[in-house]
Amino acid sequence: MTPAELRQRIRTGEHSGTTSGLAPGFVQCNLVILPARAAQDFHEFCRLNPRPCPLIAVGEPGDPALPALGDIDLRYDLPGYRVFRQGVVTDDVAEISALWRNDLVSFALGCSFSFEEALLDDGLEVRNISEGVNVPMYRTNIDCSPAGPFAGKLVVSMRPFPIDQVERVVAICSRFPQVHGAPIHVGDAHEIGIHDLQEPDFGDAVTINPCEVPLFWACGVTPQLALEAARLPLAITHRPGCMLVTDITNASLAVR
């Protein structure tokens, strides 16, 4: 499917699951929507924490479109949304038209699903795709740099690879800094505060074979922890793994 075809299937309710591996070749984005009065502080939070929060686009107040990314209506075009009130997730919904307000500002952030394609193109197995599950994601003990009311721990996504492939993986992902770039940690999960890789905080566990090591990337779910700390009256994000699929190509974000 093209991105437009996939977004249409999402709008009509024909697709409601993860977007990993779908619309190959095109950038997928994490989404954060919050009141305009908090937008400047959140923009600064992204500037200070570019690895988990790489900005792709910012919307105008009250506008559910992001024309730079395609013919998009943010009220309907993601398979699932999480609604935060006072920092607590109160709802998980399929669309947000009833919640939309004239003061809401949208932030589209780069997503690791983009570099997954580059790994696959190089002949590497991406375990969450081969097993047909959402990528596992974990809270860490690493602090983000705070901005205004936004603060919290870094969230990482994990993919295991054989030891002899680690250098290839790092080299490939380093070409995509706008979609989280290279891993931030390789190896012992306990060093970054993760105690059980089979119990992710978000997403699904994947198989880790004896000859493999876990690689950890900064993850776009990190802003959801920052929203818990900010305790805004209203904020909206994507459901983990259910991304905004754009018309921008992954190749256009690659650097040499």
C-alpha positions as CSV (number, residue, x, y, z in Angstrom):
1,M,0.0,0.0,0.0
2,T,1.0,3.6,-0.6
3,P,0.9,5.9,2.5
4,A,-2.3,7.5,1.2
5,E,-4.0,4.1,0.7
6,L,-2.9,3.0,4.2
7,R,-4.2,6.2,5.8
8,Q,-7.5,5.7,4.0
9,R,-7.8,2.2,5.4
10,I,-7.1,3.6,8.9
11,R,-9.7,6.4,8.5
12,T,-12.4,3.8,7.6
13,G,-11.4,1.5,10.4
14,E,-10.1,-1.2,8.1
15,H,-6.7,-1.2,9.8
16,S,-6.3,-0.7,13.6
17,G,-3.0,-2.4,14.4
18,T,0.7,-1.6,14.4
19,T,2.1,0.1,11.3
20,S,5.5,-1.6,11.5
21,G,6.5,-2.9,8.1
22,L,3.6,-1.2,6.3
23,A,4.0,1.4,3.4
24,P,7.6,0.5,2.9
25,G,9.9,3.3,1.8
26,F,8.0,6.0,3.7
27,V,8.7,7.8,7.0
28,Q,6.5,7.0,10.0
29,C,6.1,9.5,12.9
30,N,5.4,9.5,16.5
31,L,2.7,12.1,17.4
32,V,2.3,14.5,20.3
33,I,-0.7,16.9,20.5
34,L,-1.0,19.4,23.3
35,P,-2.4,22.9,24.1
36,A,-0.7,25.9,22.5
37,R,0.3,27.3,25.9
38,A,2.6,24.3,26.4
39,A,3.9,24.1,22.9
40,Q,7.0,26.3,23.3
41,D,8.2,24.3,26.3
42,F,7.6,21.0,24.5
43,H,9.5,22.3,21.4
44,E,12.4,23.1,23.7
45,F,12.2,19.6,25.3
46,C,12.6,18.2,21.8
47,R,15.5,20.5,21.0
48,L,17.3,19.4,24.2
49,N,16.5,15.7,23.6
50,P,17.0,15.1,19.9
51,R,17.7,11.4,20.0
52,P,14.3,10.4,21.4
53,C,12.4,13.4,20.1
54,P,13.7,14.2,16.5
55,L,11.3,16.8,15.1
56,I,10.0,16.2,11.6
57,A,7.1,18.7,11.5
58,V,5.1,21.1,13.8
59,G,1.5,22.0,13.1
60,E,-0.3,25.3,13.3
61,P,-2.6,25.9,16.4
62,G,-6.0,24.3,15.7
63,D,-5.0,22.8,12.4
64,P,-5.3,18.9,12.2
65,A,-3.3,18.9,8.9
66,L,0.4,18.6,8.4
67,P,0.7,19.5,4.7
68,A,4.5,19.1,4.6
69,L,3.9,15.4,5.3
70,G,1.0,14.6,3.0
71,D,-2.8,14.8,2.8
72,I,-3.2,14.1,6.5
73,D,-6.0,14.6,9.0
74,L,-4.5,13.9,12.5
75,R,-7.9,13.4,13.9
76,Y,-8.4,10.1,12.0
77,D,-5.2,9.0,10.3
78,L,-3.5,6.9,13.1
79,P,-4.6,3.4,14.1
80,G,-4.9,4.4,17.7
81,Y,-4.4,7.3,20.1
82,R,-3.8,7.6,23.8
83,V,-5.5,10.5,25.7
84,F,-3.7,12.0,28.7
85,R,-5.5,14.1,31.4
86,Q,-3.4,15.5,34.2
87,G,-0.6,13.2,33.2
88,V,-2.6,10.0,33.3
89,V,-3.8,7.9,30.3
90,T,-7.5,8.0,30.6
91,D,-8.6,6.7,27.1
92,D,-7.3,4.7,24.2
93,V,-9.4,5.6,21.2
94,A,-9.6,5.0,17.4
95,E,-10.0,8.7,16.5
96,I,-10.0,12.1,18.2
97,S,-12.5,14.3,16.3
98,A,-14.5,14.8,19.5
99,L,-11.4,16.0,21.4
100,W,-10.1,18.4,18.8
101,R,-9.8,22.0,19.8
102,N,-8.7,25.3,18.2
103,D,-5.7,25.6,20.6
104,L,-4.1,22.2,19.9
105,V,-0.6,22.0,18.4
106,S,0.7,18.9,16.8
107,F,4.3,17.6,16.8
108,A,5.4,14.8,14.4
109,L,8.6,13.1,15.6
110,G,10.8,10.6,13.8
111,C,10.2,6.9,14.3
112,S,12.6,3.9,14.3
113,F,10.3,2.1,11.8
114,S,12.2,4.1,9.2
115,F,15.6,2.6,9.9
116,E,14.1,-0.8,10.2
117,E,13.6,-0.8,6.5
118,A,17.3,0.1,5.9
119,L,18.3,-2.8,8.0
120,L,16.0,-5.2,6.1
121,D,17.3,-3.9,2.8
122,D,20.8,-4.8,3.9
123,G,19.7,-8.4,4.5
124,L,19.4,-8.1,8.3
125,E,16.6,-9.7,10.3
126,V,14.5,-7.3,12.4
127,R,13.0,-9.6,15.0
128,N,9.8,-7.8,15.8
129,I,8.9,-7.8,12.0
130,S,9.9,-11.4,11.4
131,E,7.8,-12.4,14.5
132,G,4.9,-10.2,13.5
133,V,4.7,-8.2,16.8
134,N,5.2,-4.7,18.0
135,V,8.8,-3.7,18.9
136,P,9.6,-4.1,22.7
137,M,10.1,-0.8,24.5
138,Y,11.4,-0.1,28.0
139,R,11.7,2.6,30.6
140,T,15.3,3.2,31.5
141,N,17.2,5.0,34.3
142,I,18.5,7.6,31.9
143,D,17.2,11.2,32.6
144,C,16.1,13.4,29.8
145,S,17.0,17.1,29.9
146,P,14.0,19.0,31.3
147,A,12.2,21.9,29.7
148,G,9.4,23.7,31.6
149,P,7.1,21.1,33.0
150,F,8.5,18.3,30.7
151,A,10.9,15.8,32.2
152,G,11.3,12.1,32.7
153,K,13.3,9.0,31.9
154,L,14.4,7.9,28.4
155,V,12.4,5.1,26.8
156,V,14.3,2.8,24.5
157,S,13.2,0.2,21.8
158,M,15.2,-3.0,21.6
159,R,16.2,-5.3,18.7
160,P,18.5,-8.3,19.1
161,F,21.3,-9.0,16.5
162,P,24.1,-11.5,16.3
163,I,27.4,-10.1,17.7
164,D,29.1,-10.1,14.3
165,Q,26.3,-7.9,12.9
166,V,26.4,-5.1,15.5
167,E,28.9,-2.9,13.6
168,R,26.8,-3.1,10.4
169,V,23.6,-2.2,12.4
170,V,25.3,0.8,14.0
171,A,26.7,2.0,10.7
172,I,23.3,1.8,8.9
173,C,21.3,3.5,11.6
174,S,23.8,6.3,12.0
175,R,22.7,7.5,8.6
176,F,19.3,8.3,9.9
177,P,19.6,10.8,12.8
178,Q,16.1,12.2,12.2
179,V,14.6,8.8,13.1
180,H,16.7,8.1,16.3
181,G,20.0,7.3,14.6
182,A,22.4,4.8,16.1
183,P,21.7,2.7,19.2
184,I,22.3,4.5,22.5
185,H,23.4,1.2,24.3
186,V,24.5,-2.3,23.3
187,G,24.6,-5.3,25.6
188,D,23.7,-5.5,29.3
189,A,20.2,-4.1,29.8
190,H,20.8,-3.8,33.6
191,E,23.2,-0.9,33.0
192,I,20.4,1.3,31.8
193,G,17.9,0.1,34.4
194,I,16.1,-2.7,32.5
195,H,15.6,-5.8,34.6
196,D,13.8,-8.2,32.4
197,L,13.8,-8.0,28.6
198,Q,10.8,-10.4,28.4
199,E,8.7,-7.9,30.3
200,P,8.6,-4.7,28.1
201,D,6.8,-1.6,29.4
202,F,5.3,-1.1,25.9
203,G,5.0,-3.4,22.9
204,D,5.8,-7.1,22.8
205,A,8.7,-9.3,23.9
206,V,10.7,-10.9,21.1
207,T,13.0,-13.9,21.0
208,I,16.7,-13.3,21.8
209,N,18.9,-16.2,20.8
210,P,22.0,-17.3,22.7
211,C,24.4,-15.9,20.0
212,E,22.7,-12.5,20.0
213,V,23.0,-9.2,21.9
214,P,20.3,-6.6,22.5
215,L,20.7,-3.2,20.9
216,F,18.7,-0.2,22.4
217,W,17.6,2.9,20.5
218,A,16.1,6.1,21.9
219,C,12.4,5.8,21.4
220,G,9.6,8.2,20.5
221,V,7.5,6.9,23.4
222,T,9.8,9.0,25.6
223,P,7.5,12.1,25.3
224,Q,4.7,10.1,26.8
225,L,6.6,9.9,30.1
226,A,7.3,13.6,29.8
227,L,3.5,14.1,29.5
228,E,3.0,12.2,32.7
229,A,5.4,14.6,34.5
230,A,3.8,17.7,32.9
231,R,0.3,16.9,34.0
232,L,-1.4,18.9,31.3
233,P,-5.2,19.1,31.4
234,L,-5.2,17.4,27.9
235,A,-2.6,15.8,25.7
236,I,-2.8,13.2,23.0
237,T,-0.3,10.8,21.5
238,H,-0.2,7.8,19.2
239,R,-0.8,4.4,20.7
240,P,2.7,2.8,20.9
241,G,3.4,1.1,17.5
242,C,0.5,2.8,15.8
243,M,2.3,5.6,13.9
244,L,1.5,8.4,11.5
245,V,2.5,7.2,8.0
246,T,3.7,10.1,5.9
247,D,4.4,10.7,2.2
248,I,8.1,11.5,3.0
249,T,10.6,8.9,1.8
250,N,13.0,7.3,4.2
251,A,15.8,7.8,1.6
252,S,15.2,11.6,1.9
253,L,16.2,11.5,5.5
254,A,19.5,9.5,5.0
255,V,22.8,11.4,5.5
256,R,26.1,10.3,4.1
